[in-house]
């Protein structure tokens, strides 16, 4: 593995520029990250961050939609974006020699969007179809149902894509207001991984984004409210039940996220994991079953998902809880601990061959954590985790009184 060279510079206007020089590639992955997402919306504007991300590609004051795409694609590059609960990212991957073009285009998207009413209405239609597609897939929509249940009356509980009713009502002025409020220099982080010279990236960022002003300080997000329902059942015209069990946990900045990364490998890291082997392989009760975690700036979630025949649903729920209980009461063997560490390390090292993955990892470390970690530092942290650490975490997680259950059942079955 080559030696990583990670550098960071903060521009006079507050934009953070972070780069990782990787000498064995000829490409670069570049992202402009905005620290704003659906958690920064109100009930009335839910869906606006996602709609704005879509609209950015429909044309700027300098380029048409075709010119935006062609400028990058004609160089063999890719251009895309995504919105999450707390972040929006516009990114490109291209040959390192075209870094200037990449910074230029991404800067143009966020600085100079040109909102045409006709294009806005057309893109609303696209997003409405996206919403319908999610709602037609119980394995997808259960994530939104779960969020509504565990974060009632809070932005984190609302779907990133918004609702059909909301999307229809969002107008140009609301999009402009969101940009003015959140697309500010103190919320922008420019990150690149690949054959990128840091000084050059800083120069380009200053050239294209140096005139952005800072915002008006920290914008408060509403406090979380108590959970109102700990079990909610939905009925759909489907053949299989879908269950999600989960609870609130610590945020991205908590050191226990490393322990949880390993615990998730134990539970659902492939066909040799406990959930897969002990529930699917031994009994054939499920096809899909897994555990996972989501982290936000001030909050986190730990969840289980399974698709199961309704007659076996209660049994599978009990088996899932039992697997977590066993981890809380019986420390895993040193042999299993060694195996899951190697599995985690192998997955991490393989992911490092993907510059987009490296760039994304680097950005999230910069945004959510106090210091930038190299891969070697992360591997040392993982190596230091003990069986007792995992048992302590499992003991913390295994509190059935704080778990909530979201269930989607076939509509012809009794609730």
Secondary structure, 3 states (H helix, E strand, C coil): CCCCEEEEEECCCCCEEEEEECCCCCEEEEEEEECCCHHHCCCCCCCHHHHHHHHHHHEECCCEHHHHHHHHHCCCCEEEEEECCCCEEEEEEEEHHHHHHHHHHHHHHHHCECCCHHHHHHHHHHHHHHHHHHHCCHHHHHHHHHHHHHCCCCHHHCCCCCCHHHHHHCCHHHHHHHHHHHCCHHHEEEEEEECCCHHHHHHHHHHHHCCCCCCCCCCCCCCCCCCCCCEEEEEECCCCEEEEEEEEECCCCCCHHHHHHHHHHHHHCCCCCHHHHHHHHHHCCEEEEEEEEEECCCCEEEEEEEEECHHHHHHHHHHHHHHHHHHHHCCCCHHHHHHHHHHHHHHHHHHCCCHHHHHHHHHHHHHHCCCCCCHHHHHHHHHHCCHHHHHHHHHHHCCCCCCEEEEEEECCCCC
